[in-house]
Amino acid sequence: MTVRVARPADADAILALERASFTIPWSEESIRSDLEDNAAARYWVAEVDGRVVGYVGLWRVLDEGQIMDVAVLPSHRRHGVATRLLEALIEDCAAAGIDRLLLEVREKNVGALALYEGLGFEREGLRKGYYPDDGDSAVLMGRAVRRP
Ligand SMILES: CC(C)(COP(=O)(O)OP(=O)(O)OC[C@H]1O[C@@H](n2cnc3c(N)ncnc32)[C@H](O)[C@@H]1OP(=O)(O)O)[C@@H](O)C(=O)NCCC(=O)NCCS
């Protein structure tokens, strides 16, 4: 597996990952605009045999990074792909001078919560009933990029 920064040509693969993974996927327009025009956005992809099997997206706001989504093809889950993507993101954020990482995750998404907690993210808040499709709550998590 290799992990690299995403390019505009990865838009279709990222869109397919979004649609396979989320009930409310990001639109094609927002993904293309992030990859092509948005200097505050950076995405990474994981490839196996030349095929994109996972991605993570980040928006930078000053010294903070907001993790937008992480998604792995159902056929490639539980093989450490998301962990590798997030480790690459954290390493690049440290080099870019980003101090803190933030994210929101559905309270019912126990797999993602376990993934983030395993990487040192801590629960910092709860937005009750945040998601309009099923009324699930959003868990707010954060992590210092560099840890003592
Ligand atoms: C959540 C998701 C990104 C995890 O990707 P992944 O590549 O399978 O994750 P990893 O293999 O790196 O998992 C690392 C650890 O996280 C935890 N974990 C991951 N998925 C889990 C699950 N479904 N149930 C319980 N724990 C899980 C485990 O502790 C795992 O370690 P282990 O396999 O040694 O037990 C993937 O399931 C996915 O794409 N889901 C749909 C999209 C989504 O919910 N994204 C997160 C919200 S933004």
The ligand as a Tripos MOL2 file, in Angstrom:
@<TRIPOS>MOLECULE
LIG
   48    50     1     0     0
SMALL
NO_CHARGES

@<TRIPOS>ATOM
      1 C1        -14.1420    3.9250    9.5600 C.3       1 LIG1
      2 C2        -13.2460    3.4280    8.4150 C.3       1 LIG1
      3 C3        -12.6600    4.6550    7.6890 C.3       1 LIG1
      4 C4        -12.0990    2.5780    9.0020 C.3       1 LIG1
      5 O1        -11.1950    2.2450    7.9610 O.3       1 LIG1
      6 P1        -10.2270    0.9690    8.0710 P.3       1 LIG1
      7 O2         -9.1850    1.0790    7.0260 O.co2     1 LIG1
      8 O3        -11.0400   -0.2600    8.0910 O.co2     1 LIG1
      9 O4         -9.5820    1.1990    9.5310 O.3       1 LIG1
     10 P2         -8.2670    0.4810   10.1060 P.3       1 LIG1
     11 O5         -8.1100   -0.8620    9.4810 O.co2     1 LIG1
     12 O6         -7.1210    1.4080   10.0270 O.co2     1 LIG1
     13 O7         -8.7250    0.2850   11.6340 O.3       1 LIG1
     14 C5         -7.9120    0.6830   12.7360 C.3       1 LIG1
     15 C6         -8.6370    0.3430   14.0090 C.3       1 LIG1
     16 O8         -9.8570    1.0850   14.1230 O.3       1 LIG1
     17 C7        -10.8650    0.2640   14.7550 C.3       1 LIG1
     18 N1        -11.9310   -0.0440   13.7940 N.ar      1 LIG1
     19 C8        -11.9660    0.2350   12.4750 C.ar      1 LIG1
     20 N2        -13.1540   -0.1820   11.9390 N.ar      1 LIG1
     21 C9        -13.8630   -0.7300   12.9410 C.ar      1 LIG1
     22 C10       -15.1450   -1.3260   13.0200 C.ar      1 LIG1
     23 N3        -15.9530   -1.4380   11.9370 N.pl3     1 LIG1
     24 N4        -15.5740   -1.7840   14.2130 N.ar      1 LIG1
     25 C11       -14.7980   -1.6600   15.3240 C.ar      1 LIG1
     26 N5        -13.5400   -1.1090   15.3230 N.ar      1 LIG1
     27 C12       -13.0930   -0.6480   14.1310 C.ar      1 LIG1
     28 C13       -10.1540   -0.9920   15.1880 C.3       1 LIG1
     29 O9         -9.6100   -0.7500   16.4660 O.3       1 LIG1
     30 C14        -9.0540   -1.0980   14.1430 C.3       1 LIG1
     31 O10        -7.9690   -1.8780   14.5530 O.3       1 LIG1
     32 P3         -8.0260   -3.5060   14.3680 P.3       1 LIG1
     33 O11        -8.5140   -3.7730   12.9640 O.co2     1 LIG1
     34 O12        -6.6020   -3.9140   14.6020 O.co2     1 LIG1
     35 O13        -8.9890   -3.9940   15.4050 O.co2     1 LIG1
     36 C15       -14.0350    2.5380    7.4000 C.3       1 LIG1
     37 O14       -14.7700    1.5610    8.1230 O.3       1 LIG1
     38 C16       -15.0140    3.3250    6.5370 C.2       1 LIG1
     39 O15       -14.6680    3.7940    5.4430 O.2       1 LIG1
     40 N6        -16.2550    3.4750    7.0030 N.am      1 LIG1
     41 C17       -17.2770    4.2480    6.2820 C.3       1 LIG1
     42 C18       -16.9630    5.7230    6.2890 C.3       1 LIG1
     43 C19       -16.8550    6.2830    7.7090 C.2       1 LIG1
     44 O16       -17.6580    5.9700    8.5770 O.2       1 LIG1
     45 N7        -15.8390    7.1580    7.9220 N.am      1 LIG1
     46 C20       -15.5780    7.7680    9.2250 C.3       1 LIG1
     47 C21       -16.4240    8.9380    9.4890 C.3       1 LIG1
     48 S1        -15.7320   10.4390    8.8670 S.3       1 LIG1
@<TRIPOS>BOND
     1     1     2 1
     2     2     3 1
     3     2     4 1
     4     2    36 1
     5     4     5 1
     6     5     6 1
     7     6     7 2
     8     6     8 1
     9     6     9 1
    10     9    10 1
    11    10    11 2
    12    10    12 1
    13    10    13 1
    14    13    14 1
    15    14    15 1
    16    15    16 1
    17    15    30 1
    18    16    17 1
    19    17    18 1
    20    17    28 1
    21    18    19 ar
    22    18    27 ar
    23    19    20 ar
    24    20    21 ar
    25    21    22 ar
    26    21    27 ar
    27    22    23 1
    28    22    24 ar
    29    24    25 ar
    30    25    26 ar
    31    26    27 ar
    32    28    29 1
    33    28    30 1
    34    30    31 1
    35    31    32 1
    36    32    33 2
    37    32    34 1
    38    32    35 1
    39    36    37 1
    40    36    38 1
    41    38    39 2
    42    38    40 1
    43    40    41 1
    44    41    42 1
    45    42    43 1
    46    43    44 2
    47    43    45 1
    48    45    46 1
    49    46    47 1
    50    47    48 1
@<TRIPOS>SUBSTRUCTURE
     1 LIG1         1 GROUP 0 **** ****
